[in-house]
Amino acid sequence: MHPFEYAAPETLEDALALLHEHRDEAKVLAGGQSLVPLLNYRLARPRVVVDINGLPLDGVRADDGRLRLGALVRHHQLEESDTIARHCPVLREAARLIGNVRVRTLGTLGGSLAHADPAAELPAVMTALDARLTVASASGRRSIAARDFVTGPLTTALAPDEIVTEVEVSTSPARGFAVEEFARRAGDFGLVVVVALVRVDRGGRVADARLALGGVADRPVRAAAAEEALRGQEPTAAVLAGAAEIARDRLDPPSDAFASGPYRRLLAGVLGRRALARAVAGAIQSEGAEAR
Ligand SMILES: Cc1cc2nc3c(=O)[nH]c(=O)nc-3n(C[C@H](O)[C@H](O)[C@H](O)COP(=O)(O)OP(=O)(O)OC[C@H]3O[C@@H](n4cnc5c(N)ncnc54)[C@H](O)[C@@H]3O)c2cc1C
């Protein structure tokens, strides 16, 4: 590693003051699962590393139809917390797909969003959930919609002196969900990840559908046309396959060392169909349970 100064502030104010002072020359350290490799390869050469692990940012609170998650909530908490499972179970399903046990033990929600890997599960899930991020700097706080937060590969709307402090999602009633991905090996980032959230009405028609994809562009994308095509429809296999095709046909994924663009596009269609089918099945089941 390139040498750097290490600071472990105990309050958010102290951490923000350090970032304000050092701006571009400082880096926040959370779980270290992405930053430490970057430091090891000297792809990041900060003069100061600000370790935020001592800050009280690991809370999980559910009230007023909202679930609020501190930025330091670890991936394993997303997997294991009863509160999260009760109010937003799609987060548990997504977290289980991340890396391996070591990565999930240390890696954090805020770190995953701030790192903004285009194929990461949590940015795609937060895009589907219409989550909002609270970010703080020495001059105040602001709220950013998840879909505006990632601005390119490994690039976000965060200013160098800002810290993500909290992520807020609505705790949706009677919604089916599914996260589908295809990775070359267990524990790898998925080549493509698809998140589907579906709500059906009493008559079994689609009341609301959300489809978000990762690994198909420089940031997570919402398949708005597919969502629109599903609204009000009876979710037959043909309708779901049609919606997945609409989503797929609007994509132009990049090629890289792991997969070609056309292959990613094909995966998006197949995984989209599977995710929608599973989410619809869950939605019908939970709508039935609610009606009883
Ligand atoms: C072997 C391996 C496999 C992995 N597989 C997957 C996978 O399948 N899916 C997946 O999504 N991820 C995967 N990851 C990445 C993992 O999820 C990381 O935990 C995550 O990307 C970054 O979280 P972190 O807390 O470790 O952040 P760090 O590594 O500490 O930081 C990452 C970046 O975010 C910034 N940052 C961190 N927290 C904040 C904050 N609160 N506010 C502002 N900036 C912040 C840092 O400055 C840095 O730029 C893998 C990692 C490894 C090592």
PDBQT file of the ligand as one rigid body, heavy atoms in Angstrom, charges set to zero:
ROOT
HETATM    1  C1  LIG A 301     -14.050 -11.748  -2.562  1.00  0.00    +0.000 C 
HETATM    2  C2  LIG A 301     -15.097 -10.679  -2.642  1.00  0.00    +0.000 A 
HETATM    3  C3  LIG A 301     -16.314 -10.976  -3.230  1.00  0.00    +0.000 A 
HETATM    4  C4  LIG A 301     -17.311  -9.997  -3.295  1.00  0.00    +0.000 A 
HETATM    5  N1  LIG A 301     -18.485 -10.319  -3.900  1.00  0.00    +0.000 NA
HETATM    6  C5  LIG A 301     -19.469  -9.394  -3.954  1.00  0.00    +0.000 A 
HETATM    7  C6  LIG A 301     -20.726  -9.698  -4.550  1.00  0.00    +0.000 A 
HETATM    8  O1  LIG A 301     -20.980 -10.809  -5.015  1.00  0.00    +0.000 OA
HETATM    9  N2  LIG A 301     -21.668  -8.711  -4.577  1.00  0.00    +0.000 N 
HETATM   10  C7  LIG A 301     -21.436  -7.461  -4.054  1.00  0.00    +0.000 A 
HETATM   11  O2  LIG A 301     -22.315  -6.598  -4.111  1.00  0.00    +0.000 OA
HETATM   12  N3  LIG A 301     -20.259  -7.145  -3.483  1.00  0.00    +0.000 NA
HETATM   13  C8  LIG A 301     -19.279  -8.072  -3.414  1.00  0.00    +0.000 A 
HETATM   14  N4  LIG A 301     -18.093  -7.736  -2.827  1.00  0.00    +0.000 N 
HETATM   15  C9  LIG A 301     -17.921  -6.372  -2.298  1.00  0.00    +0.000 C 
HETATM   16  C10 LIG A 301     -18.510  -6.252  -0.888  1.00  0.00    +0.000 C 
HETATM   17  O3  LIG A 301     -19.924  -6.312  -0.923  1.00  0.00    +0.000 OA
HETATM   18  C11 LIG A 301     -18.135  -4.952  -0.185  1.00  0.00    +0.000 C 
HETATM   19  O4  LIG A 301     -18.527  -5.091   1.146  1.00  0.00    +0.000 OA
HETATM   20  C12 LIG A 301     -18.780  -3.689  -0.640  1.00  0.00    +0.000 C 
HETATM   21  O5  LIG A 301     -18.639  -3.521  -2.023  1.00  0.00    +0.000 OA
HETATM   22  C13 LIG A 301     -18.119  -2.479   0.021  1.00  0.00    +0.000 C 
HETATM   23  O6  LIG A 301     -18.519  -2.400   1.333  1.00  0.00    +0.000 OA
HETATM   24  P1  LIG A 301     -17.475  -2.128   2.490  1.00  0.00    +0.000 P 
HETATM   25  O7  LIG A 301     -18.256  -1.823   3.697  1.00  0.00    +0.000 OA
HETATM   26  O8  LIG A 301     -16.511  -3.245   2.571  1.00  0.00    +0.000 OA
HETATM   27  O9  LIG A 301     -16.788  -0.765   1.981  1.00  0.00    +0.000 OA
HETATM   28  P2  LIG A 301     -15.275  -0.338   1.903  1.00  0.00    +0.000 P 
HETATM   29  O10 LIG A 301     -14.480  -1.339   1.152  1.00  0.00    +0.000 OA
HETATM   30  O11 LIG A 301     -14.779   0.049   3.247  1.00  0.00    +0.000 OA
HETATM   31  O12 LIG A 301     -15.468   0.989   1.035  1.00  0.00    +0.000 OA
HETATM   32  C14 LIG A 301     -15.830   0.908  -0.316  1.00  0.00    +0.000 C 
HETATM   33  C15 LIG A 301     -15.941   2.319  -0.889  1.00  0.00    +0.000 C 
HETATM   34  O13 LIG A 301     -17.070   2.991  -0.319  1.00  0.00    +0.000 OA
HETATM   35  C16 LIG A 301     -16.666   4.137   0.430  1.00  0.00    +0.000 C 
HETATM   36  N5  LIG A 301     -17.517   4.136   1.627  1.00  0.00    +0.000 N 
HETATM   37  C17 LIG A 301     -17.735   3.088   2.463  1.00  0.00    +0.000 A 
HETATM   38  N6  LIG A 301     -18.670   3.408   3.369  1.00  0.00    +0.000 NA
HETATM   39  C18 LIG A 301     -19.044   4.675   3.100  1.00  0.00    +0.000 A 
HETATM   40  C19 LIG A 301     -20.001   5.543   3.668  1.00  0.00    +0.000 A 
HETATM   41  N7  LIG A 301     -20.792   5.193   4.702  1.00  0.00    +0.000 N 
HETATM   42  N8  LIG A 301     -20.127   6.797   3.156  1.00  0.00    +0.000 NA
HETATM   43  C20 LIG A 301     -19.363   7.172   2.109  1.00  0.00    +0.000 A 
HETATM   44  N9  LIG A 301     -18.461   6.388   1.504  1.00  0.00    +0.000 NA
HETATM   45  C21 LIG A 301     -18.309   5.145   2.001  1.00  0.00    +0.000 A 
HETATM   46  C22 LIG A 301     -15.187   3.956   0.694  1.00  0.00    +0.000 C 
HETATM   47  O14 LIG A 301     -14.518   5.188   0.827  1.00  0.00    +0.000 OA
HETATM   48  C23 LIG A 301     -14.750   3.214  -0.566  1.00  0.00    +0.000 C 
HETATM   49  O15 LIG A 301     -14.587   4.119  -1.617  1.00  0.00    +0.000 OA
HETATM   50  C24 LIG A 301     -17.080  -8.693  -2.752  1.00  0.00    +0.000 A 
HETATM   51  C25 LIG A 301     -15.856  -8.404  -2.139  1.00  0.00    +0.000 A 
HETATM   52  C26 LIG A 301     -14.878  -9.376  -2.082  1.00  0.00    +0.000 A 
HETATM   53  C27 LIG A 301     -13.579  -9.036  -1.417  1.00  0.00    +0.000 C 
ENDROOT
TORSDOF 0
